[in-house]
Amino acid sequence: MVVLPPIEAVPVSLHHLSCSRRSLLSLGAVGTAGILTACSSDKTSDSSATGGPETASGAADSTSSASQGASGAPAFPVTVTHGKGEMTFQSAPSKVVVLDITTMDTLVALGVADHVVGIVRNGETLPTDLGDHYSKATVVGNLQEPDQEKIASLDPDLVIVGGRAAKTYDSVAAAFEGKTILIPGDRSTSFEERLTTTTDLMSKIFGAADAAAKALETYNKDVERVKAKGTTVGKGLVLMTSGGKVTAFGKGSRFGIIHDQLGIAPAIEDVEAATHGESISFELISQANPDWLFVVDRDAAIGDSGQAAKEVLNTDLVTATTAWTKNQVAYLDGQRWYIIGAGLHNAPTMVDEVGKAIGA
């Protein structure tokens, strides 16, 4: 069991994502004390408080800034910065509605899924890997459209908005004033930013710094193992098919973990980090001639009966690439990559999936 030093009480601003990315991915190795010291805030933001006074972002406060005490027990109150301001918690929330599937996945990794009383889902079901963890929670809508009446019936003390439901934040926050937070970033945000900022925020709110450190330590080891192989396999291209069309994802994108963390060189530089990728032609794929293709079938992920990814790509231009001729085309799990994404419970499996494909 990893024994971590006590957290130094310095508040963290999640607006500083570059610091959060660097620091949290090394959390398991160096402990949380240095991380929180390195990421102290210098920006003032609007505040909302739950059961405690507002604190200005950047002000040192040993009681409101620490998420884990010297003994390893959670320390409250804690003030966190989210996508729309600040909120203070006197204790970990006990009745939580989560309107973001990536955050739900991170709560599983932190061991606090039992706090969740309301969830959203994709279509009729949650991804199979998450369903068992939320069997007692009430469904309060789909990923894009939460049902506020159902949320109200659960009388939550916290509503977490993010991901595909982010556009509903203003209306949800108005209905559940002082109880609603927004996960920073969106679906075009890089994988690393989404993973680290969500983990940081949730670990503070639920007093789960030790669990976060251990999960990140395991994740980092997996990343380094696969990266050692990834840097040797040549150039890769990440594609998504949907409705017969193809888009590409590069560094800094929602699927950028393949290049950014796992060390596989991009076959095409400067791909736009758009939510659904940058449109790409078969001619450009041919010109790039990747050694590896990593493919996400969006239609399969969302349950649409579209043309399968392998059929979409089965053209003369693509089949002539090194990746295709050497059978180096990895079809990734659409639910994991497109639906869940950068959750702390899901991320290690994504890393392992790429590792198995390239023989790491």
C-alpha positions in Angstrom: 0.0 0.0 0.0 1.4 3.4 -1.0 1.8 5.7 2.0 1.5 9.3 1.0 2.7 12.4 2.8 0.1 14.9 4.1 -1.3 17.4 1.6 0.0 20.9 2.0 -2.9 23.3 2.3 -2.7 25.4 -0.9 -5.7 25.9 -3.0 -5.7 24.6 -6.6 -7.3 26.4 -9.6 -8.5 24.1 -12.3 -8.3 27.0 -14.7 -4.6 26.2 -14.8 -4.9 23.0 -16.8 -1.3 22.8 -18.0 -0.1 22.6 -14.4 -2.9 20.1 -13.6 -1.9 17.9 -16.5 1.7 17.7 -15.5 1.2 17.3 -11.8 -1.7 14.9 -11.6 -0.1 12.4 -13.9 2.8 12.2 -11.5 0.6 12.1 -8.5 1.0 8.4 -7.8 4.8 8.7 -7.9 5.5 11.8 -5.8 2.5 12.1 -3.5 -0.1 14.8 -3.4 1.6 17.4 -1.2 4.0 18.7 -3.9 1.2 18.6 -6.5 -1.1 20.9 -4.6 1.8 23.3 -3.8 2.8 23.5 -7.5 -0.7 24.2 -8.7 -1.8 27.0 -6.4 -4.2 29.5 -8.0 -3.5 33.1 -8.9 -6.9 33.8 -10.5 -10.0 35.1 -8.8 -13.3 33.6 -9.9 -17.0 33.8 -8.9 -17.9 31.7 -5.9 -20.9 29.8 -4.7 -20.9 28.1 -1.3 -22.5 25.0 0.2 -22.7 25.1 4.0 -19.7 27.3 4.3 -18.2 30.8 3.5 -16.8 31.7 0.1 -13.0 31.8 -0.2 -11.2 33.8 -2.8 -9.4 31.7 -5.3 -5.7 31.8 -4.5 -6.1 32.4 -0.7 -4.2 29.9 1.5 -6.6 28.3 3.9 -5.6 25.1 5.7 -9.1 24.0 6.4 -10.8 24.8 3.1 -8.1 23.7 0.7 -6.9 20.3 1.9 -8.7 17.2 0.7 -6.7 14.7 2.8 -5.4 15.1 6.3 -2.1 14.0 7.7 -3.7 10.8 9.1 -5.0 9.9 5.6 -8.6 10.7 6.6 -10.5 13.2 4.4 -10.3 16.8 5.7 -13.2 19.2 5.4 -14.3 21.8 4.7 -12.8 22.0 1.2 -13.2 24.7 -1.5 -12.9 23.6 -5.1 -12.8 25.5 -8.4 -15.0 24.1 -11.1 -15.9 25.3 -14.6 -18.2 28.1 -13.4 -16.6 29.3 -10.1 -16.0 27.9 -6.6 -18.0 25.8 -4.2 -17.2 24.9 -0.5 -18.1 21.5 0.9 -18.4 20.9 4.7 -18.3 17.1 4.0 -18.5 14.7 1.1 -21.9 14.9 -0.6 -24.0 11.9 0.1 -26.7 12.2 -2.7 -25.1 13.0 -6.0 -26.6 13.2 -9.5 -24.1 12.9 -12.3 -24.9 14.2 -15.8 -21.6 13.2 -17.3 -20.6 9.6 -18.1 -16.8 10.3 -17.9 -17.1 11.7 -14.4 -19.3 8.7 -13.4 -16.4 6.5 -14.6 -13.9 8.4 -12.5 -16.1 8.1 -9.4 -16.0 4.3 -9.8 -12.2 4.4 -9.8 -12.2 6.5 -6.6 -14.5 4.0 -4.9 -17.3 6.5 -4.3 -20.0 5.3 -6.7 -22.3 4.5 -3.8 -22.8 8.3 -3.4 -24.5 8.5 -6.8 -28.3 8.5 -6.7 -29.0 9.7 -10.3 -27.3 9.0 -13.6 -27.7 9.6 -17.3 -27.2 7.0 -19.9 -26.6 6.5 -23.6 -29.8 5.2 -25.2 -31.4 2.4 -23.2 -28.3 1.3 -21.2 -25.1 2.3 -19.7 -21.9 0.9 -21.1 -21.6 -2.7 -19.8 -18.5 -1.9 -17.9 -20.3 0.7 -15.8 -23.8 -0.7 -15.4 -23.1 -2.9 -12.4 -21.6 0.1 -10.5 -24.8 2.1 -10.8 -27.5 -0.5 -10.5 -29.2 1.3 -7.6 -29.1 4.8 -9.2 -32.2 6.3 -10.9 -31.9 7.2 -14.6 -32.6 11.0 -14.9 -32.3 11.3 -18.7 -29.8 10.7 -21.5 -26.4 12.1 -22.1 -27.6 15.3 -23.7 -31.0 15.9 -22.0 -31.3 15.5 -18.2 -34.8 15.4 -16.7 -34.9 18.1 -14.1 -38.2 16.8 -12.5 -36.5 13.4 -11.9 -33.4 15.1 -10.5 -35.6 17.1 -8.1 -37.4 14.0 -6.9 -34.0 12.7 -5.7 -33.3 15.8 -3.6 -29.6 15.7 -4.3 -27.0 17.7 -2.4 -24.8 17.9 -5.5 -25.5 17.9 -9.3 -22.4 17.4 -11.5 -22.8 18.6 -15.1 -20.3 18.0 -17.9 -19.5 16.4 -21.2 -22.5 16.2 -23.6 -24.8 17.8 -21.0 -22.6 20.9 -20.5 -24.9 23.1 -22.5 -27.6 22.5 -19.9 -25.5 23.8 -17.1 -27.3 27.2 -16.8 -30.8 25.8 -16.6 -29.7 23.0 -14.2 -27.8 25.5 -12.0 -30.8 27.8 -11.8 -33.0 24.9 -10.7 -30.5 23.6 -8.2 -28.9 26.8 -7.0 -25.8 26.4 -4.9 -25.7 22.6 -5.6 -24.4 22.5 -9.2 -20.9 22.3 -10.6 -19.5 22.1 -14.1 -16.7 19.8 -15.1 -14.1 22.0 -16.9 -13.4 21.3 -20.6 -15.5 19.7 -23.3 -15.3 16.8 -25.8 -12.6 18.6 -27.8 -10.4 18.9 -24.7 -7.3 16.7 -24.7 -7.6 13.3 -23.1 -4.9 14.2 -20.5 -6.7 17.4 -19.5 -10.0 15.8 -19.1 -8.6 12.9 -17.1 -6.5 15.0 -14.7 -8.9 17.8 -14.1 -11.9 15.5 -13.4 -9.8 13.3 -11.1 -8.5 16.3 -9.2 -11.9 17.8 -8.8 -13.7 14.6 -7.7 -10.9 13.5 -5.3 -11.2 16.8 -3.4 -15.0 16.8 -3.3 -15.1 13.2 -2.0 -12.0 13.3 0.1 -10.4 10.6 -2.0 -6.9 11.8 -2.6 -5.3 8.4 -1.6 -7.6 6.5 -4.0 -6.7 9.0 -6.8 -3.0 8.7 -6.1 -3.1 4.9 -6.2 -5.2 4.8 -9.4 -3.0 7.3 -11.2 0.1 5.3 -10.1 -1.2 2.2 -11.7 -2.3 4.1 -14.8 1.1 5.8 -15.2 2.9 2.4 -15.0 0.7 1.1 -17.8 1.3 4.2 -19.9 5.1 3.9 -19.5 5.0 0.2 -20.4 3.0 0.8 -23.6 5.0 3.9 -24.5 8.2 2.0 -24.5 6.8 0.0 -27.4 4.8 2.8 -28.9 7.9 4.9 -29.7 9.2 2.0 -31.9 6.2 1.1 -34.1 6.4 3.9 -36.6 3.7 6.5 -37.4 0.0 6.1 -36.5 -3.2 7.7 -37.6 -6.4 7.8 -35.4 -9.6 7.7 -37.4 -13.3 7.7 -36.6 -16.0 6.5 -39.0 -19.6 7.8 -38.9 -22.3 7.7 -41.5 -19.8 6.5 -44.1 -17.5 9.5 -43.5 -14.1 9.6 -41.9 -12.5 12.0 -39.5 -9.0 12.2 -38.1 -7.7 12.9 -34.5 -4.3 14.1 -33.6 -2.3 15.4 -30.7 -4.2 17.2 -28.0 -7.5 15.7 -29.1 -10.0 13.5 -27.2 -8.2 10.4 -28.7 -4.8 12.1 -28.5 -3.6 9.7 -25.7 -2.3 7.5 -28.5 0.2 10.2 -29.6 0.5 12.3 -26.4 0.9 9.6 -23.8 1.7 6.4 -25.6 4.4 7.8 -27.8 3.1 6.7 -31.3 4.3 9.4 -33.7 1.4 11.0 -35.7 1.3 10.2 -39.4 -0.3 13.7 -40.0 0.7 16.7 -38.0 -1.5 19.5 -36.9 -4.9 17.8 -37.1 -7.6 20.0 -35.7 -8.7 18.9 -32.2 -12.4 19.1 -33.0 -15.1 17.3 -31.1 -15.7 14.8 -33.9 -12.3 15.1 -35.5 -11.2 16.8 -38.7 -12.7 15.5 -42.0 -10.1 13.6 -44.0 -10.1 12.1 -47.5 -8.9 8.7 -48.5 -6.3 10.4 -50.7 -4.8 12.1 -47.6 -4.8 8.8 -45.7 -2.9 7.3 -48.7 -0.4 10.1 -48.8 0.3 9.9 -45.1 0.8 6.1 -45.4 0.6 5.3 -41.7 2.2 2.3 -40.3 -0.7 1.9 -37.9 -4.4 2.8 -38.1 -6.4 3.1 -34.9 -10.1 3.2 -35.7 -13.2 4.1 -33.7 -16.6 3.1 -35.2 -19.0 5.8 -33.9 -22.1 4.2 -35.4 -21.4 1.0 -33.5 -20.7 2.9 -30.3 -24.0 4.7 -30.3 -26.1 1.8 -31.7 -26.7 3.2 -35.2 -27.0 0.6 -38.0 -24.4 2.4 -40.2 -21.7 1.0 -42.5 -19.1 -0.8 -40.4 -15.7 0.9 -40.1 -13.9 -1.8 -41.9 -16.2 -1.5 -44.9 -15.9 2.3 -45.0 -12.1 2.1 -45.1 -11.9 -0.8 -47.5 -11.0 1.4 -50.5 -8.1 1.0 -53.0 -6.3 4.0 -51.4 -6.5 2.8 -47.8 -5.8 -0.9 -48.5 -2.5 0.1 -50.2 -1.2 1.7 -47.0 1.5 0.1 -44.9 -1.0 -0.3 -42.0 -3.5 -2.2 -44.0 -1.0 -4.4 -45.9 0.7 -5.4 -42.7 -2.6 -6.0 -40.9 -1.8 -3.2 -38.5 -5.3 -1.8 -38.2 -6.7 -1.7 -34.6 -10.5 -1.4 -34.3 -10.9 0.2 -30.8 -13.8 -0.4 -28.4 -16.3 2.4 -29.4 -18.0 2.6 -26.0 -14.7 3.0 -24.2 -13.2 5.5 -26.6 -16.2 7.5 -27.8 -18.9 7.2 -25.0 -16.9 7.0 -21.8 -13.5 8.5 -22.8 -11.1 9.9 -20.2 -12.4 8.4 -17.0 -10.0 7.1 -14.4 -11.6 3.7 -14.3 -11.7 3.5 -18.1 -8.3 4.9 -19.1 -6.1 1.9 -18.0 -8.2 -0.4 -20.2 -7.8 2.0 -23.2 -4.1 1.9 -22.7 -4.1 -1.9 -22.5 -6.1 -2.1 -25.7 -3.5 -0.1 -27.6 -0.8 -2.1 -25.9 -2.2 -5.4 -27.0 -2.6 -4.1 -30.6 1.0 -3.1 -31.0 2.4 -6.0 -29.0 3.4 -4.1 -25.9 
